[in-house]
Amino acid sequence: MRTSTPLPGALRGAVLVLALAACRSAEPPPSPSVNPGINEPYLAETVDVGDWVQRFEREGRTVFDNRDEIVAAAHVPPGAVVADVGAGTGLFVPMLARAVGPRGEVLAVDIVPEFLAHIDERATAAGLTNVSTVLCTERSVELARESVDLAFLCDVYHHFEYPADTLASLHRALQPGGTLAVIEFDRVEGASSDWILEHVRAGKDVFTAEIEAAGFELLEEVDLGMEDTYYLRFRKVRLDESD
C-alpha cells in the first residue's frame, strides 16, 4: 500500500496561506462609491426623526400624494414577505402591512437606527404585529437569502452609494422570480429641477441598466401620472453565481 509523506510544518503552513489567498482572490472586490457622501445626512451622529417626518410625509410630495396608487401598483400578494428598503420614517409600512395581511410580513429596512425605532413605535401603536425592522449597511440590505417575495424601493435607489453591492444583496434576498418595485426621481437634463439634477446622479436609462446587469428583467413601467417620478417593476431572473 502506498502512503503519502507528511509535509514539513513550515511547508504545510505555506500551502495553507496560498490556499486562503486563492479563496480570497476569488471573491469580487467591493465596488467603488458612485456618489460619495450621498447618505451623510442620514449617518449624522443625531437624527431628528420629527424633521424627517415633516419632509417625507407632507402634502405636495409626489409619492405621498400618490401613496395608495403606488402600493396598489406594486401588486403585493396577501401572505407575502415584503422588504421596504430605505423605509425612512415608515410612510409605506402600514399600507404594505395591510396589503400582506396577517399571514405576511413587512421588513422595514434602513441605515438609520432612529428611523427603525420610530417605525417600531408606529407599528406597535397601530397594532401591526406583522412588521419587523432591519438595520442595513450602505453595501447590503442584510436580509436572509431567498427570504423576500417583493422588494420595494421608493425614492431610494439614488441613495445606493454602492449599487452593485446593494443590488447583489437584494438579488440574494429575493425568492426566485421575486419582484422589485423602483419608484424614483426622473432626472432629465434640461428639463428636471435643479434639485433633481444636483441630487440624483443619473437618469432612468442608467439606473435600469444597472438593475438589469444585477440579474433582473424589466416587467413594466407603471404610469401613474406622477410629476418628475417614474415607476418600474422588475423580476429576478437568474440564480446567484454561488448557487
C-alpha positions as CSV (number, residue, x, y, z in Angstrom):
1,M,0.0,0.0,0.0
2,R,1.3,3.4,-1.0
3,T,1.5,6.0,1.8
4,S,2.0,9.7,1.4
5,T,4.8,11.5,3.1
6,P,3.6,14.3,5.5
7,L,4.7,17.8,4.6
8,P,7.0,19.6,7.0
9,G,5.2,22.0,9.3
10,A,6.6,25.1,7.6
11,L,5.6,23.9,4.2
12,R,2.1,22.9,5.3
13,G,1.7,26.5,6.6
14,A,2.8,27.9,3.3
15,V,0.3,25.7,1.4
16,L,-2.5,26.9,3.7
17,V,-1.6,30.5,3.2
18,L,-1.6,30.1,-0.5
19,A,-5.0,28.3,-0.4
20,L,-6.6,31.0,1.7
21,A,-5.2,33.7,-0.7
22,A,-6.7,31.8,-3.6
23,C,-10.1,31.8,-1.9
24,R,-9.9,35.5,-1.1
25,S,-8.9,36.3,-4.7
26,A,-12.0,34.5,-6.0
27,E,-14.2,36.9,-4.1
28,P,-15.2,40.0,-6.0
29,P,-13.7,43.2,-4.6
30,P,-16.0,45.8,-3.0
31,S,-17.4,48.1,-5.7
32,P,-16.4,51.8,-5.5
33,S,-18.7,54.6,-4.4
34,V,-20.7,56.1,-7.2
35,N,-21.8,59.1,-5.2
36,P,-19.6,59.8,-2.1
37,G,-21.4,61.5,0.7
38,I,-24.9,61.0,-0.6
39,N,-26.0,59.5,2.7
40,E,-24.2,61.9,5.1
41,P,-27.4,63.5,6.4
42,Y,-28.7,60.1,7.4
43,L,-25.4,59.0,9.1
44,A,-25.1,62.0,11.3
45,E,-24.5,61.5,15.0
46,T,-28.0,62.6,15.8
47,V,-31.0,62.3,13.5
48,D,-34.1,64.4,14.2
49,V,-36.9,62.0,13.2
50,G,-39.6,64.6,13.6
51,D,-37.9,66.8,11.0
52,W,-37.7,63.9,8.5
53,V,-41.4,63.0,9.1
54,Q,-42.3,66.6,8.1
55,R,-40.1,66.3,4.9
56,F,-41.3,62.8,3.9
57,E,-44.9,62.8,4.9
58,R,-46.4,66.0,3.6
59,E,-49.0,67.1,1.1
60,G,-47.3,68.1,-2.1
61,R,-44.6,65.4,-2.1
62,T,-45.3,63.4,-5.2
63,V,-45.0,59.9,-3.6
64,F,-47.0,61.0,-0.5
65,D,-49.9,62.3,-2.6
66,N,-49.9,59.1,-4.7
67,R,-49.1,56.6,-1.9
68,D,-52.2,54.5,-2.2
69,E,-51.8,54.1,-6.0
70,I,-48.1,53.3,-5.6
71,V,-48.8,50.4,-3.2
72,A,-51.7,49.1,-5.4
73,A,-49.4,49.1,-8.4
74,A,-46.8,47.0,-6.6
75,H,-49.2,44.0,-6.7
76,V,-48.5,42.9,-3.2
77,P,-49.7,39.3,-2.7
78,P,-51.5,38.5,0.6
79,G,-49.2,36.4,2.7
80,A,-46.1,37.8,1.0
81,V,-42.9,38.9,2.7
82,V,-42.2,42.5,1.6
83,A,-38.9,44.4,2.2
84,D,-39.4,48.1,2.3
85,V,-35.8,49.1,1.6
86,G,-34.9,52.6,2.7
87,A,-38.2,52.7,4.7
88,G,-37.3,56.0,6.2
89,T,-39.9,57.2,8.6
90,G,-42.3,54.4,7.6
91,L,-44.7,56.1,5.3
92,F,-45.5,53.0,3.3
93,V,-45.1,50.4,6.2
94,P,-48.7,50.5,7.4
95,M,-50.1,50.2,3.9
96,L,-47.8,47.4,3.0
97,A,-48.6,45.6,6.3
98,R,-52.3,45.8,5.5
99,A,-51.7,44.5,1.9
100,V,-49.8,41.4,3.0
101,G,-52.3,40.7,5.8
102,P,-51.8,38.7,9.0
103,R,-50.0,35.8,7.2
104,G,-47.5,38.1,5.6
105,E,-44.6,40.2,6.9
106,V,-43.2,43.6,6.2
107,L,-39.4,44.1,6.8
108,A,-38.7,47.8,7.2
109,V,-35.0,48.1,6.2
110,D,-32.9,51.3,6.7
111,I,-29.4,52.5,7.7
112,V,-30.8,54.9,10.3
113,P,-31.5,53.3,13.8
114,E,-33.7,56.2,14.8
115,F,-35.9,55.6,11.8
116,L,-36.3,52.0,12.7
117,A,-37.1,52.8,16.4
118,H,-39.8,55.2,15.1
119,I,-41.2,52.5,12.8
120,D,-41.3,50.0,15.7
121,E,-43.3,52.6,17.8
122,R,-45.5,53.3,14.9
123,A,-46.3,49.7,14.2
124,T,-47.0,49.0,17.9
125,A,-49.3,51.9,18.2
126,A,-51.2,50.7,15.1
127,G,-51.4,47.1,16.3
128,L,-49.4,45.9,13.3
129,T,-47.8,42.6,14.5
130,N,-46.5,41.7,11.0
131,V,-43.9,44.4,10.9
132,S,-40.2,43.9,11.7
133,T,-37.2,46.3,11.4
134,V,-33.8,45.5,9.9
135,L,-30.7,47.7,10.2
136,C,-28.9,47.5,6.9
137,T,-25.5,48.8,5.8
138,E,-24.5,51.0,2.8
139,R,-23.5,47.9,0.9
140,S,-26.0,45.3,2.0
141,V,-29.7,45.1,2.8
142,E,-28.8,42.5,5.4
143,L,-31.7,40.1,4.6
144,A,-31.5,36.3,4.5
145,R,-31.1,34.5,1.2
146,E,-34.4,33.9,-0.7
147,S,-36.4,35.3,2.2
148,V,-38.4,38.0,0.4
149,D,-41.1,38.0,-2.3
150,L,-41.1,41.7,-3.1
151,A,-38.5,44.4,-2.5
152,F,-40.0,47.9,-2.5
153,L,-37.8,51.0,-3.1
154,C,-39.4,54.4,-3.2
155,D,-37.1,57.4,-3.8
156,V,-34.3,55.2,-2.5
157,Y,-32.3,53.9,-5.4
158,H,-30.4,57.1,-6.0
159,H,-29.1,56.8,-2.4
160,F,-27.4,53.5,-3.2
161,E,-23.8,54.6,-2.9
162,Y,-22.6,51.1,-3.8
163,P,-25.3,50.0,-6.2
164,A,-23.5,46.8,-7.4
165,D,-23.1,45.5,-3.9
166,T,-26.5,46.5,-2.7
167,L,-28.2,45.1,-5.7
168,A,-26.3,41.8,-5.3
169,S,-27.6,41.6,-1.7
170,L,-31.1,42.3,-2.9
171,H,-30.8,39.7,-5.6
172,R,-29.8,37.1,-3.0
173,A,-32.6,38.1,-0.7
174,L,-35.3,37.7,-3.2
175,Q,-37.1,34.4,-3.9
176,P,-36.6,33.1,-7.5
177,G,-39.0,35.1,-9.6
178,G,-39.4,37.7,-6.8
179,T,-40.2,41.2,-7.8
180,L,-38.5,44.6,-7.3
181,A,-40.5,47.9,-7.4
182,V,-38.5,51.0,-8.0
183,I,-40.1,54.4,-7.7
184,E,-37.5,57.1,-8.5
185,F,-37.0,60.8,-9.4
186,D,-36.9,61.2,-13.2
187,R,-33.6,63.0,-14.0
188,V,-33.8,64.6,-17.4
189,E,-31.1,67.0,-18.5
190,G,-32.5,70.4,-19.4
191,A,-36.0,69.5,-18.0
192,S,-35.7,68.4,-14.4
193,S,-35.5,70.8,-11.5
194,D,-32.1,71.9,-10.3
195,W,-32.6,69.9,-7.1
196,I,-33.0,66.6,-9.0
197,L,-30.1,67.4,-11.4
198,E,-27.8,68.0,-8.4
199,H,-29.1,65.3,-6.1
200,V,-29.8,62.3,-8.4
201,R,-26.7,61.1,-10.1
202,A,-28.3,59.6,-13.3
203,G,-31.4,59.1,-15.3
204,K,-33.8,56.2,-15.8
205,D,-31.8,54.5,-18.5
206,V,-28.7,54.3,-16.4
207,F,-30.5,53.0,-13.3
208,T,-32.4,50.5,-15.4
209,A,-29.2,49.2,-17.0
210,E,-27.6,48.8,-13.5
211,I,-30.5,46.8,-12.2
212,E,-30.7,44.6,-15.3
213,A,-27.0,43.9,-15.0
214,A,-27.5,42.7,-11.5
215,G,-29.8,39.9,-12.6
216,F,-33.3,41.5,-13.1
217,E,-35.5,42.0,-16.0
218,L,-37.9,44.9,-16.5
219,L,-41.5,43.8,-16.4
220,E,-43.2,47.1,-16.9
221,E,-43.2,50.8,-16.4
222,V,-46.2,51.9,-14.4
223,D,-47.9,55.2,-15.5
224,L,-49.5,56.9,-12.5
225,G,-49.1,60.3,-14.0
226,M,-46.6,61.4,-11.3
227,E,-44.7,64.5,-11.9
228,D,-40.9,64.1,-12.0
229,T,-41.2,60.5,-10.9
230,Y,-41.2,57.1,-12.7
231,Y,-42.2,53.7,-11.5
232,L,-40.5,50.5,-12.7
233,R,-41.2,46.8,-11.8
234,F,-38.5,44.2,-12.2
235,R,-38.3,40.4,-11.7
236,K,-35.3,38.3,-10.5
237,V,-34.4,36.2,-13.5
238,R,-31.2,34.3,-12.8
239,L,-29.6,32.4,-9.9
240,D,-26.7,33.7,-8.0
241,E,-23.4,32.5,-9.2
242,S,-22.7,31.0,-5.8
243,D,-25.9,28.8,-6.0
